[in-house]
Amino acid sequence: MANDNRATDGVDRDEDYGLTQAVMDRIDAAMEAGDRPALDAALEPMHAADIADLIERLTPARRRAFLTLYADGIDGEILSEIDESIREEVLDQLPQAVVAEAVREMDSDDVVDLVEDLAQPDRDQILAALDAGDRAAVQQSLAYPEYSAGRLMQSEVVTAPEHWTAGQTIDFIRAEEWLPEQFYHVILVDPRRHPTGYVTLGRLLASPRDTTMRDLAEDSFRTIRAQAEEGDVAYLFNQYHLISAPVVDDHDRLVGVITIDDAMTVLDDEHEEDILRLAGVNDESHVSDSALTTARQRLPWLVINLFTASLSAIVITQFEATISTLVALAALMPIVASTGGIAGTQSLAVAVRALATRDLNRSNARRVVMRELGAGLLNGLGLALILGIAGTVIFGDPKLGVVLGMAMIVNQIVAALGGVLVPLGLNKMGLDPALASGTFVTTMTDVMGFFAFLGLATLILI
């Protein structure tokens, strides 16, 4: 009975998250009636991220209507949650005063994320709405390379001299009004503003007032160079379970801090990018894109696949006489090729993910390749046994079963090796292993599958 209650409670709780159909119906009704109070009532309990999702889901026409009705309800938190694919469109439709007020509420890293992809006139307009100090902080971050730690950091940092006591630090924090909305550490600095450690807020509040901050410093302390790539930052946070880390310039002076929410956003973006690129889809694709935009993003890879697929056609034409002699081969060819393609995709997905998390590197590449070779051989033997028996029983020809089995073993080995060697090779050349691996591996398994099957059929059956 307890399990039933938990299940029921789970369903009820799910209704409290995201955009439920009931909430969407209330919002639609309010928009149709132009009823701002009703719209406010529907949106008031919703999190900023859910309101941003709502804006992203609307068609362009409905989005304009929503923003016209709810313009002054858009604050910095909502604006920072809106996907970058439609952010510029949203900014163009909001009154300038609303945008100015929203950006003044945002931390510097969120403002950087908002303006870095905008055209210069739009960027200048938003920067002009900031106070001089905030504007300087944003411009400092924008001076760093794109996708670097300097772009990811926020300049609002809570610091304390390492010789201060816990009591002095607590009194300082309570007295200041400029503190960031969220922070997890007090960063300790020396007189030259070099970070020397950090103290978690929990440990600070739990310690006697006369305890020196230096004595409360955490062992996990690490600094990040402002020029470091954001992928390295995400790896650092994930590997060492950090919740924040100070960012330093070339002279090891503190210039900002990166918090876990920003690092995990990068990690999530990289995972999404890998998935999309493995499928040959532009990593800027979004469900709100038009059909024309979506087609334009996907067409280049489809054209490339068209040319690579022609290689398989060339191989097949070389065995035209074999196929005409034994028509059953035409029906069985796709089995070998498609099974190899699936195996190659499995191996490829594991390899690309391992490269992204740095679990696959030069020190263990040979062992991983041998493991994939062994797995491909074992899978090939298992599938060969099944296909060999099926080919013999269905077509009454043991030799055909042997050809099927042998071709399957060859293609499974090729698929397993291609799935790991192709991304390793691209990575060694400095290319994104997810970018074109799928096309290369699929081409390899198709070409080798047809060649092995038809070649063996020519030798054994004809």
C-alpha positions in Angstrom: 0.0 0.0 0.0 2.9 2.3 0.8 4.3 1.8 -2.7 0.9 2.8 -4.2 1.0 6.0 -2.2 4.5 6.9 -3.3 3.5 6.3 -6.9 0.4 8.6 -6.5 2.5 11.2 -4.8 5.1 11.1 -7.6 2.4 11.8 -10.2 1.1 14.7 -8.2 4.5 16.1 -7.7 5.3 15.9 -11.4 2.4 18.2 -12.0 4.2 20.9 -10.1 7.2 21.0 -12.5 7.4 22.4 -16.0 4.6 23.4 -18.3 1.6 21.2 -17.7 -1.3 21.2 -20.1 -3.5 22.9 -17.5 -1.1 25.8 -17.2 -0.7 26.1 -20.9 -4.5 26.2 -21.3 -4.7 29.1 -18.8 -2.0 31.0 -20.5 -3.6 30.5 -24.0 -6.9 31.7 -22.6 -5.4 34.8 -21.1 -3.5 35.6 -24.3 -6.6 35.2 -26.4 -8.5 37.5 -24.2 -5.6 40.0 -23.8 -6.1 39.6 -20.0 -2.9 40.7 -18.3 -4.1 40.0 -14.7 -5.1 36.4 -15.7 -1.7 35.9 -17.4 0.1 37.2 -14.3 -1.9 34.8 -12.2 -0.9 31.9 -14.4 2.8 32.8 -14.5 3.2 34.0 -11.0 4.0 30.6 -9.4 6.2 29.5 -12.3 10.0 29.4 -12.2 11.9 31.7 -14.6 13.3 28.7 -16.5 9.7 27.5 -17.2 8.6 30.9 -18.4 11.7 30.9 -20.7 10.6 27.4 -22.0 7.2 28.8 -22.7 8.6 31.7 -24.7 10.8 29.2 -26.7 7.8 26.9 -27.5 5.6 29.6 -28.9 5.5 30.2 -32.7 7.0 33.6 -33.7 3.6 35.2 -34.0 2.4 33.9 -30.6 5.7 34.9 -29.1 5.2 38.5 -30.3 1.8 38.5 -28.8 3.0 37.2 -25.5 5.9 39.6 -25.2 3.6 42.5 -26.1 1.2 41.6 -23.3 3.8 40.5 -20.7 6.8 42.8 -21.7 7.3 44.4 -18.3 7.2 41.0 -16.6 10.4 39.9 -18.3 13.2 40.3 -15.8 16.9 39.4 -15.8 16.4 35.9 -14.5 14.0 35.0 -17.4 16.2 36.7 -20.0 19.2 34.7 -18.9 17.3 31.4 -19.3 16.1 32.0 -22.8 17.8 29.9 -25.4 20.4 31.9 -27.5 18.7 30.8 -30.7 15.8 33.2 -30.1 17.3 35.6 -27.6 18.1 38.3 -30.1 14.5 38.1 -31.4 13.1 38.5 -27.9 15.4 41.5 -27.2 14.3 43.2 -30.4 10.6 42.9 -29.3 11.1 44.2 -25.7 11.0 47.9 -24.9 14.4 49.3 -24.3 13.6 50.3 -20.7 12.6 46.7 -19.9 15.8 45.3 -21.3 17.9 47.9 -19.4 16.2 47.1 -16.1 16.6 43.3 -16.7 20.3 43.5 -17.4 20.9 45.6 -14.3 19.6 42.7 -12.3 21.9 40.1 -13.8 25.4 39.0 -12.7 28.2 39.9 -15.0 28.6 36.4 -16.4 24.9 36.3 -17.4 25.3 39.7 -19.1 28.3 38.4 -21.0 26.4 35.4 -22.2 23.5 37.6 -23.2 25.5 40.1 -25.3 28.5 38.1 -26.7 26.6 37.0 -29.8 24.7 40.2 -30.5 25.6 42.7 -33.2 27.7 45.6 -32.0 24.9 48.2 -32.0 22.7 45.9 -29.9 25.6 45.1 -27.6 26.5 48.7 -27.1 22.8 49.5 -26.3 22.7 46.9 -23.5 26.1 47.9 -22.1 25.0 51.5 -21.9 22.3 50.5 -19.5 24.8 49.2 -16.9 26.6 51.1 -14.2 30.2 52.1 -15.0 31.7 49.4 -12.8 29.4 46.6 -14.1 30.0 47.7 -17.7 33.8 47.6 -17.2 33.5 44.1 -15.7 31.5 42.9 -18.7 33.9 44.5 -21.2 36.8 42.8 -19.4 35.2 39.4 -19.8 34.4 40.1 -23.4 38.1 40.9 -24.1 38.9 37.2 -23.4 38.6 34.6 -26.2 35.2 33.1 -26.9 34.6 29.8 -25.1 37.3 30.6 -22.5 37.1 30.7 -18.7 37.3 34.6 -18.9 34.0 34.6 -20.7 32.4 32.1 -18.3 33.4 33.8 -15.0 31.5 36.4 -13.0 33.5 39.4 -11.7 31.5 39.7 -8.5 33.8 37.8 -6.0 33.6 37.7 -2.2 37.2 37.9 -0.9 38.9 38.3 2.5 42.5 38.6 3.6 43.8 35.2 4.8 44.8 36.7 8.2 41.2 37.7 9.0 39.1 35.8 11.5 35.8 34.1 10.9 34.1 36.8 12.9 35.6 39.7 10.8 34.6 37.9 7.6 31.0 37.4 8.7 30.7 41.0 9.8 32.1 42.1 6.5 29.6 40.0 4.5 26.7 41.2 6.6 27.6 44.8 6.0 28.1 44.7 2.3 25.2 45.3 -0.2 27.0 44.5 -3.5 27.4 40.8 -2.9 26.4 38.4 -5.7 23.0 36.8 -5.5 24.6 33.4 -5.1 28.1 32.4 -3.9 29.6 29.4 -2.2 33.1 30.4 -1.1 34.9 33.3 0.4 38.1 33.5 -1.5 41.3 34.2 0.5 43.8 36.7 -1.1 47.2 38.0 -0.2 48.1 41.8 -0.4 48.8 41.5 -4.2 45.3 39.9 -4.7 46.7 36.5 -5.4 44.1 33.8 -4.3 45.6 31.5 -1.7 42.6 29.4 -0.7 38.9 29.5 -0.1 36.4 28.8 2.7 32.9 27.4 2.3 30.1 29.4 3.8 29.0 26.4 5.9 32.4 26.0 7.5 32.7 29.7 8.0 29.4 30.0 9.8 30.1 26.9 11.9 33.5 28.1 13.2 34.3 30.1 16.3 34.6 33.8 15.6 38.3 34.0 16.5 39.3 31.2 14.1 41.7 32.5 11.4 40.4 32.1 7.9 43.7 30.5 6.8 42.9 27.6 9.1 39.5 27.1 7.5 40.7 26.8 3.9 39.5 23.8 1.9 41.8 21.2 0.4 40.0 21.2 -2.9 41.3 24.7 -3.8 42.3 25.2 -7.4 42.7 28.2 -9.7 41.8 28.5 -13.3 43.5 30.5 -15.9 41.3 33.1 -17.6 42.5 31.8 -21.0 41.6 28.2 -20.3 39.1 26.6 -22.6 35.6 26.2 -21.1 35.7 22.5 -21.8 38.7 22.2 -19.5 36.8 24.1 -16.9 33.8 21.8 -17.0 36.2 18.8 -16.8 37.9 20.3 -13.7 34.6 20.8 -11.9 33.3 17.4 -12.8 36.6 15.6 -12.0 37.2 17.2 -8.7 33.7 17.9 -7.5 34.1 21.6 -7.3 31.3 24.1 -6.5 33.3 27.2 -7.4 36.8 28.1 -8.5 38.7 31.5 -8.7 39.9 32.7 -12.1 43.3 34.3 -12.4 45.1 36.4 -15.1 48.6 35.9 -16.5 50.0 37.4 -13.3 48.0 35.1 -11.0 45.8 37.9 -9.8 42.2 37.2 -9.0 39.8 38.5 -11.8 36.7 36.5 -11.2 35.1 33.2 -10.1 33.3 30.4 -11.9 30.4 28.6 -10.1 29.1 25.1 -10.6 26.0 26.2 -12.4 28.0 27.7 -15.2 30.4 24.8 -15.4 27.5 22.3 -15.6 25.9 24.4 -18.3 29.1 24.0 -20.4 29.2 20.3 -19.7 25.5 19.9 -20.7 26.1 22.0 -23.9 29.1 19.8 -24.8 27.0 16.6 -24.4 24.3 18.1 -26.5 26.8 19.2 -29.2 28.3 15.7 -29.3 24.9 14.0 -29.7 23.8 16.4 -32.5 27.1 16.2 -34.3 27.1 12.4 -34.2 23.8 12.5 -36.0 25.2 15.0 -38.5 23.0 17.9 -37.2 24.2 21.4 -36.7 24.8 22.1 -33.0 22.9 25.3 -33.2 19.7 23.5 -34.2 16.6 24.2 -32.0 13.0 23.1 -32.1 11.9 26.7 -32.6 13.8 26.9 -36.0 11.8 27.2 -39.2 11.6 24.3 -41.7 13.9 26.3 -44.1 16.5 26.9 -41.4 16.4 23.3 -40.3 16.8 22.0 -43.9 19.7 24.4 -44.6 21.5 23.2 -41.5 21.1 19.5 -42.3 21.5 19.5 -46.1 25.4 19.7 -46.2 25.8 16.5 -44.2 23.1 14.8 -46.3 25.0 15.7 -49.5 28.2 14.4 -48.0 26.4 11.1 -47.1 25.1 11.0 -50.6 28.7 10.9 -52.0 29.9 8.4 -49.4 26.9 6.2 -50.1 28.0 6.2 -53.8 31.1 4.3 -52.7 28.9 1.4 -51.7 27.1 1.5 -55.0 30.5 1.3 -56.8 31.4 -1.8 -54.8 28.1 -3.5 -55.6 28.4 -2.8 -59.3 31.7 -4.7 -59.3 29.8 -7.9 -58.4 26.9 -7.4 -60.8 27.5 -10.8 -62.4 27.6 -12.5 -59.0 24.3 -11.0 -57.9 22.6 -11.9 -61.2 23.7 -15.5 -60.8 22.3 -15.8 -57.3 19.5 -13.3 -56.7 19.2 -14.2 -53.0 22.4 -12.2 -52.4 20.6 -9.0 -53.2 18.1 -9.6 -50.4 20.8 -10.6 -47.9 23.3 -7.8 -48.5 21.5 -5.2 -46.3 21.6 -7.6 -43.3 25.4 -7.6 -43.2 25.8 -3.9 -43.9 23.1 -2.6 -41.5 24.2 -4.9 -38.6 27.8 -3.6 -39.1 26.5 0.0 -39.1 24.8 -0.5 -35.7 27.9 -2.1 -34.2 30.0 0.8 -35.5 27.7 3.3 -34.0 27.8 1.6 -30.6 31.6 1.5 -30.6 31.7 5.1 -31.9 29.4 6.5 -29.2 31.5 4.9 -26.4 34.7 6.2 -27.9 33.5 9.8 -28.4 32.1 9.9 -24.9 35.3 8.5 -23.5 37.4 11.1 -25.4 35.1 13.9 -24.1 35.5 12.8 -20.5 39.2 12.1 -21.0 38.8 8.4 -20.0 40.3 7.5 -23.4 43.8 8.9 -24.0 47.2 7.9 -25.4 48.0 5.8 -22.3 45.1 3.4 -22.7 44.2 3.8 -26.4 45.9 0.4 -27.3 44.0 -1.4 -24.6 40.7 0.1 -25.6 41.3 -0.7 -29.3 42.1 -4.4 -28.4 39.0 -4.5 -26.3 36.8 -3.3 -29.2 38.6 -5.8 -31.5 37.7 -8.6 -29.1 34.1 -7.5 -28.6 33.7 -7.2 -32.4 35.1 -10.7 -32.9 32.8 -12.2 -30.3 29.8 -10.4 -31.6 30.7 -11.5 -35.1 31.0 -15.1 -34.1 27.6 -15.0 -32.3 25.8 -13.4 -35.2 27.6 -15.6 -37.7 26.3 -18.7 -35.9 22.7 -17.3 -36.1 22.9 -16.2 -39.7 24.8 -19.3 -40.8 22.0 -21.6 -39.4 19.3 -19.3 -40.8 20.8 -19.1 -44.2 21.2 -22.9 -44.4 17.6 -23.6 -43.2 15.8 -20.9 -45.2 17.7 -21.2 -48.5 18.8 -24.9 -48.2 22.4 -24.0 -49.0 25.1 -24.5 -46.3 27.6 -22.6 -48.4 25.4 -19.6 -48.3 25.2 -19.9 -44.6 29.0 -20.0 -44.4 29.3 -16.9 -46.6 26.8 -15.0 -44.4 28.6 -16.0 -41.3 32.1 -15.1 -42.5 31.0 -11.7 -43.9 29.3 -10.9 -40.6 32.5 -11.7 -38.6 34.6 -9.4 -41.0 32.1 -6.6 -40.8 31.7 -6.7 -37.0 35.5 -6.5 -36.6 35.7 -3.6 -39.1 32.8 -1.8 -37.3 34.3 -2.2 -33.9 37.8 -1.0 -35.0 36.4 1.9 -37.1 34.2 3.0 -34.2 37.2 3.6 -32.0 40.0 4.4 -34.5 38.2 7.0 -36.5 37.4 9.3 -33.5 40.9 8.7 -32.2 42.4 9.7 -35.5 40.3 12.9 -35.8 41.1 13.8 -32.2 44.8 13.4 -32.9 44.5 15.8 -35.9 42.9 18.4 -33.6 39.4 17.9 -35.1 36.2 17.3 -33.1 35.8 13.5 -33.0 32.0 13.8 -33.0 31.9 16.0 -36.1 32.3 13.5 -38.9 32.9 10.2 -37.3 29.5 8.8 -37.9 29.7 9.4 -41.7 33.2 7.8 -41.9 32.2 4.7 -39.8 29.0 4.1 -41.6 30.8 4.3 -45.0 33.4 1.8 -43.8 30.9 -0.7 -42.6 28.7 -0.4 -45.7 31.6 -0.7 -48.1 33.4 -3.5 -46.2 30.1 -5.3 -45.6 29.2 -5.4 -49.2 32.7 -6.2 -50.3 33.2 -9.0 -47.8 29.8 -10.6 -48.5 29.8 -10.3 -52.3 33.6 -11.2 -52.5 33.1 -14.3 -50.4 30.0 -15.3 -52.4 32.0 -15.0 -55.6 34.8 -17.2 -54.3 32.6 -19.8 -52.6 29.3 -19.9 -54.4 30.0 -19.0 -58.0 
